[in-house]
Amino acid sequence: MNLKELSQSLGLSQTTVSRALNGYPEVSPATRARVQEAAKTFNYHPSNRAKGLATGKALAIGHVIPVSDKHEMVNPVFGDFIAGAGETYARHGYEMILSIVDDSDEEKVYTSLKSRRAVDGVVVHGPRMNDPRIPLLNDLGLPFAVHGRASGCTLPYTWLDVNNRHAFLRATDFLYDLGHRRIALINGAEFMDFAYRRRDGYEAALQAHDICVDPALMRSDEMTEDFGYQSTTDLLGQNDAPSAIMCSSLISALGARRAIEEAGLVMGKDVSVITHDDDLSYLQNGGDIPIFTATRSSVRYAGRRLAEMLLAAIADPLQPPQNELLEAELMVGRSTGPAPRKE
C-alpha cells in the first residue's frame, strides 16, 4: 500500500496522513492515532522520499571517499566504521550515500550535495593536517562531523577521535619498562593527522627517558601487510636492530610478524611488537589472550557515536560543535616480553 491508497482508505488528504505519521503538532491526537493504527494494520511504512517531502529533509548522510583513498573501501577499519554509523542511521530513519570521487572533484561533490539538498550532512574521513575540507564545509553551511581531528585547523567543528598521542606514549613507556631501548615505529602516512599524533607520542616518551629519536628506526606509509613486512625486514637487517617495534595498524603488525618469523626470530622473545587494534569484527586480535599487545579502541563504536553527534547537530543547528576524545585501552598480549640480553 502506498501513501495515496492509505489516504483514500482513511478519507484524508495525503498531506494530513503524511503529517500525522511524521508527528506534526497541527494534526489532532485523535487523527494521528487513527492514521498510525491504519498504517500498522496495512503494514504501511513511508519511504524516505515521502518523509523528506513532509519534513524538508533528505534523510540521508553523505560519505565522500577520494579515489586516492580507494583502499579505504576494502580496509576493514573503514568497513567497521561504516557498519557502526549505519546502525545509528537506520535507527533514526536515515540512509547513507557513498560517493567515490577523484581528488580534484571532491570540492565539487560537496558543493553539489549541498546545492541539490541530497544529504542533510556529511562525515569527513581520514583528516589531514590543516585539512581544507573543514573550512570548505563550514563556508558551505553543510553540517559535518570529522572522524579524527585536523591539527592546525582553528575553526570549531564536530569531531570524535582516539587519543592517539597518549596511546603511543603509553605503549612506548610500556616497552621501556620491559627494558627495551631500541624501539622502532612503523606508522601510517604522516600527512594524516592520526599518524602525526602517534609519532608525537612515541617521540615524547623516548625523550622523557633521555633516548635520542633515531630517524633510522621510523617508517611511515599506507598501512598494508606488505609495508609492515618490508619495513620490519629492513629494520632487522640493521647493525643495531631494534628489540621492539610499534605498528599503527594490526594489518601492518601481521606483516611485521611474518618478517620476524622469516628471520628465524620469535615474536615476544627476540623482538617485541605493539600495535594499534581497532577491535575489528573480521580481523580479531586473538581470543581471550590477544596475539598482539595493543592499544585498543573500537572503530565500530566510533562510527555509531559520531553518527549520533552529526544527527544531533542536524536536529539542532544552533548547538555548539561537540568534541569527544576516546582513550585507547592497553591490552597485553603474547607479542611483548623483556628486552633480550645482549651477549
Secondary structure in CASP SS format (residue, H / E / C, confidence):
PFRMAT SS
TARGET T0000
AUTHOR 0000-0000-0000
METHOD secondary structure of the structure
MODEL  1
M C 1.00
N C 1.00
L H 1.00
K H 1.00
E H 1.00
L H 1.00
S H 1.00
Q H 1.00
S H 1.00
L H 1.00
G C 1.00
L C 1.00
S C 1.00
Q H 1.00
T H 1.00
T H 1.00
V H 1.00
S H 1.00
R H 1.00
A H 1.00
L H 1.00
N C 1.00
G C 1.00
Y C 1.00
P C 1.00
E C 1.00
V C 1.00
S C 1.00
P H 1.00
A H 1.00
T H 1.00
R H 1.00
A H 1.00
R H 1.00
V H 1.00
Q H 1.00
E H 1.00
A H 1.00
A H 1.00
K H 1.00
T H 1.00
F C 1.00
N C 1.00
Y C 1.00
H C 1.00
P C 1.00
S C 1.00
N H 1.00
R H 1.00
A H 1.00
K H 1.00
G H 1.00
L H 1.00
A H 1.00
T H 1.00
G C 1.00
K C 1.00
A C 1.00
L C 1.00
A E 1.00
I E 1.00
G E 1.00
H E 1.00
V E 1.00
I E 1.00
P E 1.00
V H 1.00
S H 1.00
D H 1.00
K H 1.00
H H 1.00
E H 1.00
M H 1.00
V C 1.00
N C 1.00
P H 1.00
V H 1.00
F H 1.00
G H 1.00
D H 1.00
F H 1.00
I H 1.00
A H 1.00
G H 1.00
A H 1.00
G H 1.00
E H 1.00
T H 1.00
Y H 1.00
A H 1.00
R H 1.00
H C 1.00
G C 1.00
Y C 1.00
E E 1.00
M E 1.00
I E 1.00
L E 1.00
S E 1.00
I E 1.00
V E 1.00
D C 1.00
D H 1.00
S H 1.00
D H 1.00
E H 1.00
E H 1.00
K H 1.00
V H 1.00
Y H 1.00
T H 1.00
S H 1.00
L H 1.00
K H 1.00
S H 1.00
R C 1.00
R C 1.00
A C 1.00
V C 1.00
D C 1.00
G E 1.00
V E 1.00
V E 1.00
V E 1.00
H C 1.00
G C 1.00
P C 1.00
R E 1.00
M C 1.00
N C 1.00
D C 1.00
P C 1.00
R H 1.00
I H 1.00
P H 1.00
L H 1.00
L H 1.00
N H 1.00
D H 1.00
L H 1.00
G C 1.00
L C 1.00
P C 1.00
F E 1.00
A E 1.00
V E 1.00
H E 1.00
G C 1.00
R C 1.00
A C 1.00
S C 1.00
G C 1.00
C C 1.00
T C 1.00
L C 1.00
P C 1.00
Y C 1.00
T E 1.00
W E 1.00
L E 1.00
D E 1.00
V E 1.00
N C 1.00
N H 1.00
R H 1.00
H H 1.00
A H 1.00
F H 1.00
L H 1.00
R H 1.00
A H 1.00
T H 1.00
D H 1.00
F H 1.00
L H 1.00
Y H 1.00
D H 1.00
L C 1.00
G C 1.00
H C 1.00
R C 1.00
R C 1.00
I E 1.00
A E 1.00
L E 1.00
I E 1.00
N E 1.00
G C 1.00
A C 1.00
E C 1.00
F C 1.00
M E 1.00
D H 1.00
F H 1.00
A H 1.00
Y H 1.00
R H 1.00
R H 1.00
R H 1.00
D H 1.00
G H 1.00
Y H 1.00
E H 1.00
A H 1.00
A H 1.00
L H 1.00
Q H 1.00
A H 1.00
H C 1.00
D C 1.00
I C 1.00
C C 1.00
V C 1.00
D C 1.00
P H 1.00
A H 1.00
L H 1.00
M E 1.00
R E 1.00
S E 1.00
D C 1.00
E C 1.00
M C 1.00
T C 1.00
E H 1.00
D H 1.00
F H 1.00
G H 1.00
Y H 1.00
Q H 1.00
S H 1.00
T H 1.00
T H 1.00
D H 1.00
L H 1.00
L H 1.00
G C 1.00
Q C 1.00
N C 1.00
D C 1.00
A C 1.00
P C 1.00
S C 1.00
A E 1.00
I E 1.00
M E 1.00
C E 1.00
S C 1.00
S C 1.00
L H 1.00
I H 1.00
S H 1.00
A H 1.00
L H 1.00
G H 1.00
A H 1.00
R H 1.00
R H 1.00
A H 1.00
I H 1.00
E H 1.00
E H 1.00
A C 1.00
G C 1.00
L C 1.00
V C 1.00
M E 1.00
G C 1.00
K C 1.00
D C 1.00
V E 1.00
S E 1.00
V E 1.00
I E 1.00
T E 1.00
H E 1.00
D E 1.00
D C 1.00
D C 1.00
L C 1.00
S C 1.00
Y C 1.00
L C 1.00
Q C 1.00
N C 1.00
G C 1.00
G C 1.00
D C 1.00
I C 1.00
P C 1.00
I C 1.00
F C 1.00
T E 1.00
A E 1.00
T E 1.00
R E 1.00
S C 1.00
S C 1.00
V H 1.00
R H 1.00
Y H 1.00
A H 1.00
G H 1.00
R H 1.00
R H 1.00
L H 1.00
A H 1.00
E H 1.00
M H 1.00
L H 1.00
L H 1.00
A H 1.00
A H 1.00
I H 1.00
A H 1.00
D C 1.00
P C 1.00
L C 1.00
Q C 1.00
P C 1.00
P C 1.00
Q C 1.00
N E 1.00
E E 1.00
L E 1.00
L E 1.00
E C 1.00
A C 1.00
E E 1.00
L E 1.00
M E 1.00
V C 1.00
G C 1.00
R C 1.00
S C 1.00
T C 1.00
G C 1.00
P C 1.00
A C 1.00
P C 1.00
R C 1.00
K C 1.00
E C 1.00
END
